[in-house]
Amino acid sequence: MSVIFKAGVVLIILSAFTQQRLEPSGVFCGIKNTAFQEGEVITMKVFYNSLGLYIGAGEATFSANLERFNGKTVYHCVGEGKSYSFFDNFFKVRDRYETYIDTSNLFPVKFIRNVDEGGYKIYNNVTFNHIAGTAVSTNGVFKTTSCIQDVISSIYYARNINFDQYQPGDKIPFDMFLDDEVYHLYIRYLGKENVKTRYGKFRAIKFKPLLIKGTMFQGGEKMTAWVSDDPNHLILRVESPIAVGSVKVDMYGYKNLRYPLTSLLSFR
């Protein structure tokens, strides 16, 4: 698993996991999308720091388009990540995650994980049956909890959370299906503040996910994320210490946002 990219993009941008037992939150049980629209594209850049200097190591793009799937109108959302050519010499990463999300309630109906990290390849194709409470993956049939999300759908779902309903310190729990397991997760809302990124200075909403202790991350709430304090709830920055050094991920570009980016106070 790549310290430079996997930690920088997949675990940070695509979510972070904990096995603390929590009940699924009603927040994640069916809402209308008001945050993003068809044709939106977001570009993120990953920086790795081991000696006090952040170096560009890779990038990720997230796109959302409307399609038809099994007779339903769905958002086809794709997250793709790659290491830069220089880092390919040490650890080449080419990751692609796809989700098909029901537009009526933002529940995932299909999820595809296709990753290649230093020659270690994973492919998993998952179809969700929310009525039966199952996920049929490449490896078998697995029970799921209600209101289940996948690693990409949870990002787009979370962008529709009304953070004004929460107080700093509140936890927002949800369940996610990945690698044929159900993870019980939460993010802790920390409030609002201005954040200066490599793109510019923004009014932002700040939160922390709880992490499992592993080879790269310390356990606990070490990771911090900021999203734009406007109706887009656009990911602006994520940063975290890792086993060796630290990573920082910044939004570097966007197209076709649903609303003007009114949280932008000034460019870099």
Secondary structure, DSSP 4 states (H G I P E B T S, - for coil): --TTTIIIIIHHHS--------PPPGGGS-----S--TT-EEEEEEEEESSS-EEEEEEEEEEEEEEEETTEEEEEEEEEEEE-HHHHHHH-EEEEEEEEEETTT--EEEEEEEEEETTEEEEEEEEEETTTTEEEETTEEEE--TT-B-TTHHHHHHTT--GGG--TT-EEEEEEEETTEEEEEEEEEEEEEEEE-SSEEEEEEEEEE-B---SSS-SBS--EEEEESSTT--EEEEEEE-SSSEEEEEEEEEE--SS--TTEEEE-
